[in-house]
Amino acid sequence: MTIHDALVDTVLQLLRLPVPVCSGPIGEEIDLDTLGEAELDGVRVELTGSTPDDSKFGDAGPIDWSTSLAITCAARGDDRTAGGRASRVLHNLVHQRLRADPSLGDRLYYMAAPQLAFDGQAAGTRLGTTVAVYELRHRSASNSLEA
């Protein structure tokens, strides 16, 4: 398993255990646009990029990485709450879970506050989304991406 896959697995585990942050699906690169009408929410986790510190590349020492991890929270509103607001409430639960262990089990040495993007509810669906992109800084052994 690569260090990048290990990061995703750790985040998924944090969001699912001991009590899931939502009642709907939580997964890697899942399609939240197709949530069934009965499903109220869901969380997608995906890597969007990773950049090594080139000044150390080729040395025998470890390589530092800056990795972007996008977490999309989709939630369905009701008669009193808009979908966009419901998705922000869900993202708050996700953020609290991540900040409870900001090193992700000693896999990171830095987690930045996320950049947020919002998409209000799509017409007729009451489904809103919040996308949070976290910058994660971590380290791999020299010449290997193994976890």
DSSP file (Angstrom, degrees, kcal/mol; ACC not computed):
  #  RESIDUE AA STRUCTURE BP1 BP2  ACC     N-H-->O    O-->H-N    N-H-->O    O-->H-N    TCO  KAPPA ALPHA  PHI   PSI    X-CA   Y-CA   Z-CA
    1    1 A M              0   0    0      0, 0.0   146,-2.6     0, 0.0     2,-0.1   0.000 360.0 360.0 360.0 139.0    0.0    0.0    0.0
    2    2 A T  B  >  -A  146   0A   0    144,-0.3     4,-2.2   145,-0.1   144,-0.3  -0.384 360.0-112.1 -81.5 163.7    1.3    3.5   -0.8
    3    3 A I  H  > S+     0   0    0    142,-2.8     4,-1.6     1,-0.2   143,-0.1   0.844 119.2  54.1 -62.5 -31.7    1.6    6.3    1.7
    4    4 A H  H  > S+     0   0    0    141,-0.3     4,-1.9     2,-0.2    -1,-0.2   0.920 108.3  46.6 -69.9 -43.7   -1.2    8.1   -0.2
    5    5 A D  H  > S+     0   0    0      1,-0.2     4,-2.7     2,-0.2    -2,-0.2   0.866 109.0  56.5 -65.3 -35.1   -3.6    5.1    0.0
    6    6 A A  H  X S+     0   0    0     -4,-2.2     4,-2.2     2,-0.2    -1,-0.2   0.874 104.9  52.3 -64.1 -36.6   -2.8    4.8    3.7
    7    7 A L  H  X S+     0   0    0     -4,-1.6     4,-2.4     2,-0.2    -2,-0.2   0.942 111.0  46.4 -62.5 -47.3   -3.9    8.4    4.2
    8    8 A V  H  X S+     0   0    0     -4,-1.9     4,-2.7     1,-0.2     5,-0.2   0.931 112.5  50.1 -61.8 -45.5   -7.2    7.8    2.5
    9    9 A D  H  X S+     0   0    0     -4,-2.7     4,-2.3     1,-0.2    -1,-0.2   0.894 110.5  50.3 -60.5 -40.0   -7.8    4.6    4.5
   10   10 A T  H  X S+     0   0    0     -4,-2.2     4,-2.4     2,-0.2    -1,-0.2   0.917 111.3  47.7 -65.2 -43.3   -7.0    6.4    7.7
   11   11 A V  H  X S+     0   0    0     -4,-2.4     4,-2.2     2,-0.2    -2,-0.2   0.932 112.0  49.9 -63.4 -45.6   -9.4    9.2    7.0
   12   12 A L  H  X S+     0   0    0     -4,-2.7     4,-1.5     1,-0.2    -2,-0.2   0.911 110.8  50.1 -59.6 -42.1  -12.2    6.7    6.0
   13   13 A Q  H  X S+     0   0    0     -4,-2.3     4,-2.2    -5,-0.2     3,-0.2   0.920 109.7  50.6 -63.3 -43.1  -11.6    4.8    9.2
   14   14 A L  H  < S+     0   0    0     -4,-2.4    -1,-0.2     1,-0.2    -2,-0.2   0.878 112.2  47.4 -61.4 -37.3  -11.8    8.0   11.3
   15   15 A L  H  < S+     0   0    0     -4,-2.2     6,-2.0     1,-0.2     7,-0.3   0.741 117.5  41.7 -77.3 -22.7  -15.1    9.0    9.6
   16   16 A R  H  < S+     0   0    0     -4,-1.5    -2,-0.2     4,-0.2    -1,-0.2   0.740  98.8 106.6 -94.6 -26.2  -16.7    5.5   10.0
   17   17 A L  S  < S-     0   0    0     -4,-2.2     2,-0.1    -5,-0.2    -1,-0.1  -0.858  85.0  -9.9-123.9 152.2  -15.6    4.6   13.5
   18   18 A P  S    S-     0   0    0      0, 0.0    -1,-0.1     0, 0.0    -3,-0.1  -0.937 143.5  -0.7 -75.5 -24.3  -16.6    4.3   16.2
   19   19 A V  S    S-     0   0    0     -2,-0.1    -2,-0.2     2,-0.0     0, 0.0  -0.995  85.8-113.8-123.5 127.2  -19.8    6.0   15.1
   20   20 A P        -     0   0    0      0, 0.0    -4,-0.2     0, 0.0    -5,-0.1  -0.224  16.8-128.8 -58.5 147.1  -20.1    7.1   11.4
   21   21 A V  S    S+     0   0    0     -6,-2.0     2,-0.3    -4,-0.1    -5,-0.1   0.647  90.4  18.9 -72.0 -14.0  -20.4   10.8   10.8
   22   22 A C  S    S-     0   0    0     -7,-0.3    21,-0.1     2,-0.2     4,-0.0  -0.957  71.4-123.1-149.4 167.7  -23.5   10.2    8.6
   23   23 A S  S    S+     0   0    0     -2,-0.3     3,-0.1     2,-0.1    19,-0.1   0.668  90.7  68.2 -86.7 -18.0  -26.1    7.6    7.9
   24   24 A G  S    S-     0   0    0      1,-0.2    18,-0.2    15,-0.0    -2,-0.2  -0.057 101.3 -48.7 -89.8-166.6  -25.4    7.4    4.2
   25   25 A P        -     0   0    0      0, 0.0    18,-2.5     0, 0.0     2,-0.4  -0.328  42.3-168.4 -69.0 145.4  -22.4    6.1    2.3
   26   26 A I  E     +b   43   0B   0     16,-0.2     2,-0.3    -3,-0.1    18,-0.2  -0.977  33.8 129.7-129.7 116.1  -18.8    7.1    3.3
   27   27 A G  E >   -b   44   0B   0     16,-2.3    18,-2.2    -2,-0.4     3,-0.5  -0.975  58.8 -81.0-161.7 172.3  -16.3    6.0    0.7
   28   28 A E  E 3  S-b   45   0B   0     -2,-0.3    18,-0.2     1,-0.2    16,-0.1  -0.726 105.9 -17.6 -84.7 123.4  -13.4    6.7   -1.6
   29   29 A E  T 3  S+     0   0    0     16,-1.7    -1,-0.2    -2,-0.5     2,-0.1   0.778  90.5 163.6  54.2  34.5  -14.4    8.4   -4.9
   30   30 A I    <   -     0   0    0     -3,-0.5     2,-0.9    13,-0.1    -1,-0.2  -0.456  44.9-109.6 -80.3 157.6  -18.0    7.4   -4.6
   31   31 A D    >   +     0   0    0      1,-0.2     3,-0.6    -2,-0.1    -1,-0.1  -0.774  35.2 175.7 -91.1 105.0  -20.7    9.2   -6.7
   32   32 A L  G >   +     0   0    0     -2,-0.9     3,-1.3     1,-0.2    -1,-0.2   0.607  69.7  76.7 -84.5 -11.9  -22.8   11.4   -4.4
   33   33 A D  G 3  S+     0   0    0      1,-0.3    -1,-0.2    41,-0.0    -2,-0.1   0.690  93.4  53.1 -69.8 -16.7  -24.8   12.8   -7.2
   34   34 A T  G <  S+     0   0    0     -3,-0.6    -1,-0.3     2,-0.0    -2,-0.1   0.100  72.7 145.6-108.5  22.8  -26.8    9.6   -7.4
   35   35 A L    <   -     0   0    0     -3,-1.3    -3,-0.1     1,-0.1     7,-0.1  -0.384  54.3-113.9 -57.8 133.1  -27.8    9.4   -3.7
   36   36 A G    >   -     0   0    0      1,-0.1     3,-1.5    -2,-0.1    -1,-0.1  -0.282  23.5-108.3 -66.6 156.9  -31.3    7.9   -3.6
   37   37 A E  T 3  S+     0   0    0      1,-0.3    -1,-0.1    -3,-0.1    -2,-0.1   0.799 120.9  54.3 -57.0 -30.2  -34.2   10.1   -2.4
   38   38 A A  T 3  S+     0   0    0      2,-0.0     2,-0.4     0, 0.0    -1,-0.3   0.686  90.4  89.1 -79.6 -17.7  -34.3    8.0    0.9
   39   39 A E    <   -     0   0    0     -3,-1.5     3,-0.1     1,-0.1   -15,-0.0  -0.687  57.6-168.7 -84.7 130.1  -30.6    8.7    1.6
   40   40 A L        -     0   0    0     -2,-0.4    36,-3.1     1,-0.2     2,-0.3   0.742  60.0  -9.1 -90.2 -25.1  -30.0   11.8    3.6
   41   41 A D  E     - C   0  75B   0     34,-0.2     2,-0.3    86,-0.1    34,-0.2  -0.970  51.1-175.4-163.7 171.6  -26.3   12.3    3.3
   42   42 A G  E     - C   0  74B   0     32,-2.1    32,-2.6    -2,-0.3     2,-0.4  -0.957  16.5-136.7-172.6 160.4  -22.9   10.9    2.2
   43   43 A V  E     -bC  26  73B   0    -18,-2.5   -16,-2.3    -2,-0.3     2,-0.4  -0.994  11.0-164.2-133.2 128.3  -19.2   11.6    2.3
   44   44 A R  E     -bC  27  72B   0     28,-2.5    28,-2.6    -2,-0.4     2,-0.4  -0.931   4.9-166.2-111.3 134.8  -16.7   11.2   -0.6
   45   45 A V  E     +bC  28  71B   0    -18,-2.2   -16,-1.7    -2,-0.4     2,-0.3  -0.978  18.2 159.1-119.7 130.3  -12.9   11.2    0.1
   46   46 A E  E     - C   0  70B   0     24,-2.3    24,-3.0    -2,-0.4     2,-0.3  -0.991  39.6-120.5-153.5 144.2  -10.4   11.5   -2.7
   47   47 A L  E     - C   0  69B   0     -2,-0.3    22,-0.2    22,-0.2     3,-0.1  -0.637  24.0-179.4 -76.9 137.4   -6.9   12.5   -3.4
   48   48 A T  E     -     0   0B   0     20,-2.7     2,-0.2     1,-0.4    21,-0.2   0.489  60.2 -28.5-117.4  -6.7   -6.6   15.4   -5.8
   49   49 A G  E     - C   0  68B   0     19,-1.0    19,-3.0     2,-0.0    -1,-0.4  -0.846  45.3-153.1 167.1 159.6   -2.8   15.8   -6.0
   50   50 A S  E     - C   0  67B   0     17,-0.3    17,-0.2    -2,-0.2   -46,-0.0  -0.944   8.3-165.3-154.4 131.5    0.5   15.4   -4.2
   51   51 A T  E     - C   0  66B   0     15,-2.5    15,-2.2    -2,-0.3     2,-0.1  -0.971  13.0-142.5-123.0 125.9    3.8   17.3   -4.7
   52   52 A P  E     - C   0  65B   0      0, 0.0     2,-1.2     0, 0.0    13,-0.2  -0.491  29.9-105.6 -81.6 156.7    7.2   16.1   -3.4
   53   53 A D    >>  -     0   0    0     11,-2.5     3,-2.0     1,-0.2     4,-0.6  -0.724  34.6-160.7 -77.4 100.8    9.8   18.5   -2.0
   54   54 A D  T 34 S+     0   0    0     -2,-1.2     3,-0.5     1,-0.3    -1,-0.2   0.716  81.0  72.8 -61.8 -22.0   12.1   18.4   -5.0
   55   55 A S  T 34 S+     0   0    0      1,-0.2    -1,-0.3    -3,-0.1    -2,-0.0   0.743 106.1  37.5 -66.7 -19.1   15.0   19.7   -3.0
   56   56 A K  T X4 S+     0   0    0     -3,-2.0     3,-1.9     8,-0.1    -1,-0.2   0.518  87.5 117.4-105.4  -8.8   15.2   16.3   -1.3
   57   57 A F  T 3< S+     0   0    0     -4,-0.6     3,-0.1    -3,-0.5    85,-0.0  -0.396  79.8  21.6 -65.7 131.5   14.4   14.1   -4.2
   58   58 A G  T 3  S+     0   0    0      1,-0.4    -1,-0.3     3,-0.2    -2,-0.1   0.150  97.0 115.4  96.6 -18.3   17.2   11.7   -5.1
   59   59 A D  S <  S-     0   0    0     -3,-1.9    -1,-0.4     1,-0.1    84,-0.2  -0.315  78.0-117.3 -73.7 167.1   18.8   12.0   -1.7
   60   60 A A  S    S+     0   0    0     -3,-0.1    82,-0.4    82,-0.1    -1,-0.1   0.612  89.6  86.4 -79.2 -12.0   19.0    8.9    0.5
   61   61 A G  S    S-     0   0    0      1,-0.2    -3,-0.2    -5,-0.2    82,-0.1  -0.152  92.0 -70.0 -84.1 180.0   16.8   10.6    3.1
   62   62 A P        -     0   0    0      0, 0.0     2,-0.5     0, 0.0    79,-0.2  -0.216  44.1-126.5 -67.8 160.4   13.0   10.7    3.4
   63   63 A I  E     - D   0 140B   0     77,-2.6    77,-2.7    78,-0.1     2,-0.3  -0.929  14.7-140.7-111.7 130.4   10.9   12.8    1.0
   64   64 A D  E     - D   0 139B   0     -2,-0.5   -11,-2.5   -11,-0.2     2,-0.3  -0.721  20.9-163.3 -89.8 141.0    8.4   15.3    2.3
   65   65 A W  E     -CD  52 138B   0     73,-3.2    73,-1.7    -2,-0.3     2,-0.5  -0.922  20.2-154.1-125.6 147.0    5.1   15.6    0.5
   66   66 A S  E     -CD  51 137B   0    -15,-2.2   -15,-2.5    -2,-0.3     2,-0.4  -0.972  28.2-175.0-116.9 111.3    2.3   18.1    0.3
   67   67 A T  E     -CD  50 136B   0     69,-3.3    69,-3.3    -2,-0.5     2,-0.5  -0.891  19.2-142.4-115.9 136.1   -0.9   16.2   -0.6
   68   68 A S  E     -CD  49 135B   0    -19,-3.0   -20,-2.7    -2,-0.4   -19,-1.0  -0.852  16.7-172.6 -98.1 127.9   -4.4   17.6   -1.3
   69   69 A L  E     -CD  47 134B   0     65,-2.5    65,-2.9    -2,-0.5     2,-0.5  -0.979   8.1-155.9-122.4 118.7   -7.3   15.6    0.0
   70   70 A A  E     -CD  46 133B   0    -24,-3.0   -24,-2.3    -2,-0.5     2,-0.5  -0.814   6.7-170.0 -97.8 131.4  -10.8   16.6   -1.0
   71   71 A I  E     -CD  45 132B   0     61,-2.9    61,-2.7    -2,-0.5     2,-0.5  -0.975   6.0-162.3-121.1 116.9  -13.7   15.6    1.2
   72   72 A T  E     -CD  44 131B   0    -28,-2.6   -28,-2.5    -2,-0.5     2,-0.6  -0.877   1.6-164.9-103.2 124.9  -17.2   16.2   -0.3
   73   73 A C  E     -CD  43 130B   0     57,-3.2    57,-2.2    -2,-0.5     2,-0.4  -0.945   5.9-173.8-110.0 121.2  -20.1   16.3    2.1
   74   74 A A  E     +CD  42 129B   0    -32,-2.6   -32,-2.1    -2,-0.6     2,-0.3  -0.950   8.8 170.6-114.3 133.9  -23.5   15.9    0.5
   75   75 A A  E     -CD  41 128B   0     53,-2.2    53,-2.7    -2,-0.4     2,-0.5  -0.999  28.9-127.4-145.8 145.3  -26.7   16.3    2.6
   76   76 A R  E     - D   0 127B   0    -36,-3.1    51,-0.3    -2,-0.3    50,-0.1  -0.774  23.8-144.3 -94.4 129.9  -30.3   16.6    1.9
   77   77 A G        -     0   0    0     49,-3.5     5,-0.2    -2,-0.5     2,-0.2  -0.232  10.8-151.1 -79.8 176.6  -32.3   19.5    3.4
   78   78 A D        -     0   0    0      3,-1.5     3,-0.1     4,-0.1    -1,-0.1  -0.577  45.6 -66.0-131.7-162.7  -35.8   19.4    4.6
   79   79 A D  S    S+     0   0    0      1,-0.2     3,-0.1    -2,-0.2    -2,-0.0   0.769 134.8  34.5 -63.2 -25.1  -38.7   21.9    4.9
   80   80 A R  S    S+     0   0    0      1,-0.2     2,-0.4     2,-0.0    -1,-0.2   0.648 116.9  52.0-103.2 -18.8  -36.7   23.9    7.5
   81   81 A T  S    S-     0   0    0     -3,-0.1    -3,-1.5    -5,-0.0    -1,-0.2  -0.974  74.8-130.5-129.9 128.2  -33.1   23.6    6.4
   82   82 A A     >  -     0   0    0     -2,-0.4     4,-2.2    -5,-0.2     5,-0.2  -0.364  27.0-117.0 -68.9 153.9  -31.6   24.2    2.9
   83   83 A G  H  > S+     0   0    0      1,-0.2     4,-2.2     2,-0.2    45,-0.5   0.877 113.8  55.4 -60.5 -40.2  -29.4   21.5    1.4
   84   84 A G  H  > S+     0   0    0      1,-0.2     4,-1.5     2,-0.2    -1,-0.2   0.909 109.3  46.7 -60.4 -42.3  -26.3   23.7    1.4
   85   85 A R  H  > S+     0   0    0      1,-0.2     4,-2.0     2,-0.2    -1,-0.2   0.904 110.2  53.2 -66.4 -41.1  -26.7   24.4    5.1
   86   86 A A  H  X S+     0   0    0     -4,-2.2     4,-1.9     1,-0.2    -2,-0.2   0.877 107.6  51.8 -61.7 -37.1  -27.2   20.7    5.8
   87   87 A S  H  X S+     0   0    0     -4,-2.2     4,-2.4   -12,-0.3    -1,-0.2   0.848 107.6  52.2 -69.3 -32.5  -24.0   19.9    4.0
   88   88 A R  H  X S+     0   0    0     -4,-1.5     4,-2.0     2,-0.2    -2,-0.2   0.863 106.9  52.7 -71.0 -35.0  -22.1   22.4    6.1
   89   89 A V  H  X S+     0   0    0     -4,-2.0     4,-1.5     2,-0.2    -2,-0.2   0.926 110.9  47.7 -62.6 -44.1  -23.4   20.8    9.3
   90   90 A L  H  X S+     0   0    0     -4,-1.9     4,-2.1     1,-0.2    -2,-0.2   0.917 109.4  52.8 -63.4 -43.2  -22.1   17.4    8.0
   91   91 A H  H  X S+     0   0    0     -4,-2.4     4,-3.3     1,-0.2     5,-0.2   0.886 103.7  57.6 -61.4 -36.1  -18.8   19.0    7.1
   92   92 A N  H  X S+     0   0    0     -4,-2.0     4,-2.4     1,-0.2    -1,-0.2   0.903 106.5  48.8 -59.3 -40.5  -18.5   20.3   10.6
   93   93 A L  H  X S+     0   0    0     -4,-1.5     4,-1.9     2,-0.2    -1,-0.2   0.912 112.8  47.9 -64.1 -42.6  -18.8   16.8   11.9
   94   94 A V  H  X S+     0   0    0     -4,-2.1     4,-2.4     2,-0.2    -2,-0.2   0.938 112.0  49.4 -61.9 -47.5  -16.2   15.6    9.5
   95   95 A H  H  X S+     0   0    0     -4,-3.3     4,-2.8     1,-0.2    -2,-0.2   0.905 109.5  51.2 -61.3 -43.0  -13.8   18.4   10.4
   96   96 A Q  H  X S+     0   0    0     -4,-2.4     4,-1.1    -5,-0.2    -1,-0.2   0.895 109.7  50.7 -61.0 -39.6  -14.2   17.8   14.1
   97   97 A R  H  < S+     0   0    0     -4,-1.9     4,-0.5     2,-0.2     3,-0.3   0.924 112.8  45.3 -65.4 -43.8  -13.4   14.1   13.6
   98   98 A L  H >< S+     0   0    0     -4,-2.4     3,-1.3     1,-0.2     6,-0.3   0.908 111.6  51.9 -66.3 -41.4  -10.2   14.9   11.6
   99   99 A R  H 3< S+     0   0    0     -4,-2.8    -1,-0.2     1,-0.3    -2,-0.2   0.693  94.8  70.9 -71.7 -16.6   -9.1   17.6   14.1
  100  100 A A  T 3< S+     0   0    0     -4,-1.1    -1,-0.3    -3,-0.3    -2,-0.2   0.765 118.6  20.1 -67.4 -23.6   -9.5   15.1   17.0
  101  101 A D  S X  S+     0   0    0     -3,-1.3     3,-2.5    -4,-0.5    -1,-0.3  -0.554  74.8 172.1-141.0  72.5   -6.4   13.3   15.5
  102  102 A P  T 3  S+     0   0    0      0, 0.0     8,-0.1     0, 0.0    -3,-0.1   0.625  79.4  55.6 -65.9 -12.4   -4.7   15.9   13.3
  103  103 A S  T 3>>S-     0   0    0      6,-0.1     5,-2.3    -4,-0.1     4,-1.9   0.457 104.2-131.6 -92.4  -0.4   -1.6   13.7   12.7
  104  104 A L  T <45S-     0   0    0     -3,-2.5     3,-0.4    -6,-0.3   -94,-0.1   0.943  78.5 -37.9  47.9  55.3   -3.9   10.9   11.4
  105  105 A G  T  45S-     0   0    0      1,-0.2    -1,-0.2     2,-0.1    -4,-0.0   0.883 115.6 -53.7  68.1  38.4   -2.3    8.3   13.6
  106  106 A D  T  45S+     0   0    0      2,-0.1    -1,-0.2     1,-0.1    -2,-0.2   0.692 112.2 115.9  67.8  21.6    1.2    9.8   13.2
  107  107 A R  T  <5S+     0   0    0     -4,-1.9    32,-0.5    -3,-0.4     2,-0.3   0.683  72.9  46.4 -87.1 -20.1    0.9    9.7    9.4
  108  108 A L      < -     0   0    0     -5,-2.3    30,-0.2    30,-0.1     3,-0.1  -0.818  51.6-165.8-119.1 156.5    1.1   13.5    9.1
  109  109 A Y  S    S+     0   0    0     28,-2.6     2,-0.3     1,-0.3    29,-0.2   0.391  84.9  22.0-113.3  -2.3    3.3   16.2   10.5
  110  110 A Y  E     -E  137   0B   0     27,-1.2    27,-2.7    -8,-0.1     2,-0.4  -0.918  52.7-174.5-162.1 136.2    0.9   19.0    9.4
  111  111 A M  E     -E  136   0B   0     -2,-0.3    25,-0.2    25,-0.2     2,-0.1  -0.975  22.1-148.5-129.3 117.5   -2.8   19.4    8.4
  112  112 A A        -     0   0    0     23,-2.5    23,-0.2    -2,-0.4     3,-0.1  -0.417  31.7 -91.7 -79.5 157.4   -3.8   22.9    7.2
  113  113 A A        -     0   0    0      1,-0.1    22,-0.2    -2,-0.1    -1,-0.1  -0.448  59.2-101.5 -61.0 143.6   -7.3   24.3    7.7
  114  114 A P        -     0   0    0      0, 0.0     2,-0.4     0, 0.0    20,-0.2  -0.309  17.4-126.6 -75.9 152.7   -9.4   23.4    4.7
  115  115 A Q  E     -F  133   0B   0     18,-2.3    18,-2.8    -3,-0.1     2,-0.4  -0.827  35.8-149.0 -86.1 135.1  -10.3   25.4    1.7
  116  116 A L  E     -F  132   0B   0     -2,-0.4     2,-0.4    16,-0.2    16,-0.2  -0.870  20.8-177.6-115.6 142.2  -14.1   25.3    1.3
  117  117 A A  E     -F  131   0B   0     14,-2.2    14,-3.0    -2,-0.4     2,-0.4  -0.992  13.9-154.5-132.0 142.1  -16.4   25.4   -1.7
  118  118 A F  E     -F  130   0B   0     -2,-0.4     2,-0.4    12,-0.2    12,-0.2  -0.916  12.7-172.5-122.5 143.5  -20.1   25.4   -1.5
  119  119 A D  E     -F  129   0B   0     10,-2.7    10,-2.7    -2,-0.4     3,-0.1  -0.944  23.7-138.0-133.0 111.7  -22.8   24.3   -3.9
  120  120 A G        -     0   0    0     -2,-0.4     7,-0.1     8,-0.2     9,-0.1  -0.015  47.8 -58.7 -61.3 173.4  -26.4   25.0   -2.8
  121  121 A Q        -     0   0    0      7,-0.1     7,-0.2     5,-0.1    -1,-0.2  -0.236  54.6-118.0 -62.1 138.1  -29.1   22.5   -3.4
  122  122 A A    >>  -     0   0    0      5,-1.7     3,-2.3    -3,-0.1     4,-1.1  -0.485  47.5 -82.3 -72.3 145.3  -29.7   21.3   -6.9
  123  123 A A  T 34 S+     0   0    0      1,-0.3    -1,-0.1     2,-0.2     4,-0.0  -0.216 111.6   0.9 -53.4 127.5  -33.2   22.0   -8.2
  124  124 A G  T 34 S+     0   0    0     -3,-0.1    -1,-0.3     1,-0.1    -2,-0.1   0.428 119.0  78.1  78.1  -0.8  -35.7   19.5   -7.0
  125  125 A T  T <4 S-     0   0    0     -3,-2.3    -2,-0.2     2,-0.1     3,-0.1   0.688  76.6-146.2-110.7 -23.0  -33.3   17.4   -5.0
  126  126 A R     <  +     0   0    0     -4,-1.1   -49,-3.5     1,-0.2     2,-0.6   0.667  55.8 137.3  59.5  17.9  -32.8   19.4   -1.8
  127  127 A L  E     -D   76   0B   0     -5,-0.4    -5,-1.7   -51,-0.3     2,-0.3  -0.854  30.6-179.3-101.4 117.4  -29.2   18.0   -1.9
  128  128 A G  E     -D   75   0B   0    -53,-2.7   -53,-2.2    -2,-0.6     2,-0.4  -0.760   9.8-150.5-109.8 159.4  -26.4   20.5   -1.1
  129  129 A T  E     -DF  74 119B   0    -10,-2.7   -10,-2.7    -2,-0.3     2,-0.4  -0.975  12.2-167.7-133.9 147.5  -22.7   19.9   -1.1
  130  130 A T  E     -DF  73 118B   0    -57,-2.2   -57,-3.2    -2,-0.4     2,-0.5  -1.000  11.9-159.9-126.3 129.0  -19.7   21.3    0.7
  131  131 A V  E     -DF  72 117B   0    -14,-3.0   -14,-2.2    -2,-0.4     2,-0.5  -0.954   6.5-170.6-112.7 122.9  -16.2   20.4   -0.6
  132  132 A A  E     -DF  71 116B   0    -61,-2.7   -61,-2.9    -2,-0.5     2,-0.6  -0.958   5.8-160.8-113.7 124.6  -13.3   20.8    1.8
  133  133 A V  E     -DF  70 115B   0    -18,-2.8   -18,-2.3    -2,-0.5     2,-0.4  -0.925   9.9-163.9-109.3 116.2   -9.7   20.5    0.5
  134  134 A Y  E     -D   69   0B   0    -65,-2.9   -65,-2.5    -2,-0.6     2,-0.6  -0.823  13.4-141.2 -99.7 133.5   -7.2   19.7    3.1
  135  135 A E  E     -D   68   0B   0     -2,-0.4   -23,-2.5   -22,-0.2     2,-0.4  -0.859  24.0-169.5 -91.4 122.4   -3.5   20.2    2.6
  136  136 A L  E     -DE  67 111B   0    -69,-3.3   -69,-3.3    -2,-0.6     2,-0.5  -0.941   9.3-157.8-115.3 131.5   -1.6   17.3    4.3
  137  137 A R  E     +DE  66 110B   0    -27,-2.7   -28,-2.6    -2,-0.4   -27,-1.2  -0.941  28.1 147.6-112.6 129.4    2.1   17.2    4.8
  138  138 A H  E     -D   65   0B   0    -73,-1.7   -73,-3.2    -2,-0.5     2,-0.4  -0.853  34.7-118.7-150.0 179.3    3.7   13.9    5.3
  139  139 A R  E     -D   64   0B   0    -32,-0.5     2,-0.3    -2,-0.3   -75,-0.2  -0.955  15.1-168.5-134.0 144.0    6.9   11.9    4.6
  140  140 A S  E     -D   63   0B   0    -77,-2.7   -77,-2.6    -2,-0.4     5,-0.1  -0.871  36.7 -94.1-123.2 163.0    7.9    8.8    2.7
  141  141 A A    >   -     0   0    0      5,-0.4     3,-1.2    -2,-0.3   -80,-0.1  -0.299  56.8 -87.4 -65.8 161.5   11.1    6.9    2.7
  142  142 A S  T 3  S+     0   0    0    -82,-0.4    -1,-0.1     1,-0.2   -82,-0.1  -0.351 111.0   8.1 -62.8 155.6   13.6    7.8    0.0
  143  143 A N  T 3  S+     0   0    0    -84,-0.2     2,-0.3   -82,-0.1    -1,-0.2   0.571 117.4  82.4  51.0  18.4   13.0    5.9   -3.3
  144  144 A S    <   -     0   0    0     -3,-1.2    -3,-0.1     2,-0.1    -1,-0.0  -0.997  53.0-165.1-149.3 145.4    9.7    4.4   -2.1
  145  145 A L        +     0   0    0     -2,-0.3  -142,-2.8    -5,-0.1  -141,-0.3   0.185  53.5 128.8-108.4  13.4    6.0    5.3   -1.9
  146  146 A E  B      A    2   0A   0   -144,-0.3    -5,-0.4     1,-0.1  -144,-0.3  -0.377 360.0 360.0 -69.4 147.4    5.2    2.4    0.5
  147  147 A A              0   0    0   -146,-2.6    -1,-0.1    -7,-0.1  -145,-0.1   0.461 360.0 360.0 -75.1 360.0    3.4    3.2    3.7
